[in-house]
C-alpha cells in the first residue's frame, strides 16, 4: 500500500511517500510528480522517510522524468531514504542520475543554492 501526500510551498513542492511503491500503484507516484510539474514548481522534493520499498516500476517513474526535469530546469531531490531503499538506487546507478540526500535540511540547502 502507498500513501502520497503533496504539499506546495512558495519555493518548492514536497511529495511524501509512505509505504511501498510497486507496479500496482506507480501510476499514483507518476500523477503526483505530474501534478507538481504542472503547478509550476521549480523545486520538487521527495520525502522518502516512510518509504519502505520501491520496485523497478517505481524507479522507472523517477527515471521517466529526468529529461523533463532537466529541460524545465527543475531541481529534483529525494531525501530520507532508508538504507535498503537507497541501496536499490545505488546498485542500479540511479544515485548518479538523481540527487539523493540524507534529510530535508540537505535538500533545502540544494534548492536554495540554485
Buried (B, 14 or more C-beta within 10 A) or exposed (E): EBEBEBEEEEEBBBBBBBBBBBEEBBEBBBEBBEBBBEEEBBBBBBBBEEBBBBBEBBBBBBBEBEEEBEEEEBBBBBBBBEEEBBEBBBEEEBBEEBBBBEEBEBBBEBBEEE
